[in-house]
Amino acid sequence: MADFTLDQIADLPRDLLIGGQAVPASDGGRFDVVDPATGKVITSVANGTVDDAIAAVDAADAAAPGWAATAPRQRAEVLRRAFEEMTARADELAHLISLENGKALPDARGEVAYAAEFFRWYAEEAVRASGELTTAPSGANRIMVVRQPVGIAVLVTPWNFPAAMATRKIGPALAAGCTVVLKPASDTPLTALLMAKILDDAGVPAGVVNVLPARRSGAVVSAMLHDARVRKLSFTGSTEVGRILLKEAADQVVNCSMELGGNAPFVVFEDADLDAAIDGAMVAKMRNGGEACTAANRFFVQADVADEFSRRLAERMSAMQVGPGIADDTEVGPLVNEEAAVKVDELVRGAVDAGGRVVVGGSRPDRPGFYYTPTVLTDVPSGAAILREEIFGPVAPIVTFTDEAEAVRLANDTEFGLVSYLYTSDLARGLRVSEALESGMVGLNRGLVSDPAAPFGGTKQSGIGREGGHEGMLDYLESKYIAVTW
């Protein structure tokens, strides 16, 4: 599929999907989807309105009783078929992701495999929403706890993992018996629409999954959060937007799961296996071209090995092939849009102006599209904005430290707490530092933590709740306590 075009996906929806039907926006509006590799329009999709949002909630509400009453095993079989459908169409999905998102095909293929696993995992979890039965301490009655679907869920997903962030929410929601309205990022609506078609083919009943592409994101999400029938919001995106949505959700006291921004430290101690640390750094930094909330954002390297680590990382990053994500030999694709490329360039320039040194990269190549060259910076001062903000690009700023206490202090010096990485050959130190790091996840001698079977989420201003694992389904269930006497 080297010359992939949208025409190769004959059943790709380009309208809203509400109640099992493809429908135009109520005002007839559409918006363009742009190829980040060229800046050119590749197609357009329906631009959902507030009225469309309420229609999607209507459809989810109509389907809710039947889906909640569907036997867990039956829901599990639907999710299992969705996994199989995704796997069968993996190449189409990967090419589609590369086309609208820009990520390199190897990353896109990895995302599809990862995304499909959420359907398989929650196919297995759907039958495990167990309750409890205990005797009250007084002996007067039994305490029975049952788990019930939380209700209609609004799912808001980002552009950087358009398939995986959708399945990570849809999988547990459907396993729990909830119906959903998915609002995908407007930069990458096509993947979400094809995912909905796959779910339909897998046997998901009409109205259980509704997809609402829209440029007017704030208005349509707000309208749904103020509809009393909506009882759940799951959002993945920036902390800035997350704060706004939490305030909106408070008006109806909507149950919220928030996977927000990150500023991941990558700590390398002097006794680390440098080969493993470099390999891990390439995964933690360059997966998805750095456009990931889990991306290593700040590299803290013990002074004795800092020069060697910096040299080897620069060699690896400078050797990466930059080009259109859809090309077979590309390792680093373009950033998602012009705004993203400008932000990365501004952060790098700011770090250099403050005294940082460019080892490799440090500029935008002279070519169409939203590219930024893989970059390594050293001597980055502690006050530089690049150490305080998410970079969301292929840039690795390196800072040195002298001892363990300083490493922990530097790593925790952020309002975020999503994930941390550390490399050491001393297991005691590795576990000690892992416990001291203020983050919801830690990669100890690993550059990748994401796993459908593990609870994914952060502390501090990186979020609320967990996705993945058994905990991910519990976020879509309410516990009901029944006091029983017999």
Number of C-alpha atoms within 10 A of each C-alpha: 11 8 8 14 13 15 8 12 13 7 12 17 22 20 22 26 27 25 23 19 13 17 17 19 23 15 12 11 14 19 17 16 21 21 25 28 26 16 15 13 13 15 15 16 22 26 25 28 24 20 15 22 27 17 17 27 27 17 22 29 21 16 21 21 14 14 24 21 11 12 13 21 16 15 24 24 18 23 30 22 20 29 27 18 18 24 17 11 13 19 16 21 23 24 28 24 31 26 29 26 32 33 34 30 27 21 21 29 20 15 22 24 17 19 25 25 24 29 29 21 23 32 27 19 22 26 16 15 17 9 13 11 13 11 13 13 9 7 9 12 15 17 16 17 17 15 17 18 26 22 25 27 31 27 23 22 28 21 22 25 23 26 30 24 24 24 25 25 29 28 28 30 31 29 33 32 28 28 33 30 29 25 25 27 22 21 23 27 29 30 28 26 27 21 22 23 21 21 22 18 14 19 14 21 17 17 26 30 28 27 27 30 31 29 19 13 20 13 14 21 25 16 17 25 25 17 13 12 17 24 23 25 24 23 25 22 21 19 18 11 14 21 15 12 19 19 11 17 22 13 11 15 15 20 19 22 24 26 27 26 26 33 30 29 30 30 32 28 27 18 13 18 14 18 11 15 24 20 14 22 26 21 18 26 28 24 26 30 29 27 22 22 23 26 33 33 30 27 26 24 24 23 17 14 16 20 15 12 20 21 13 13 21 21 14 13 22 16 10 15 15 21 21 26 29 27 20 13 15 17 22 29 30 31 29 27 19 14 11 19 20 15 15 23 20 15 19 28 16 16 25 19 12 16 13 20 18 20 17 19 19 21 18 16 13 8 10 12 24 24 30 26 24 26 21 24 23 22 16 25 17 13 10 19 17 24 25 17 17 26 28 26 29 30 29 30 27 25 24 22 19 14 12 14 12 14 24 19 13 19 24 19 14 18 16 25 27 27 28 30 30 28 28 21 13 12 12 10 14 18 14 11 19 19 11 14 22 24 25 19 23 24 19 20 20 17 27 19 17 15 15 24 17 16 18 22 24 24 20 15 21 25 27 17 18 21 26 24 19 21 17 27 26 22 23 29 23 16 15 12 14 13 13 13 9 5
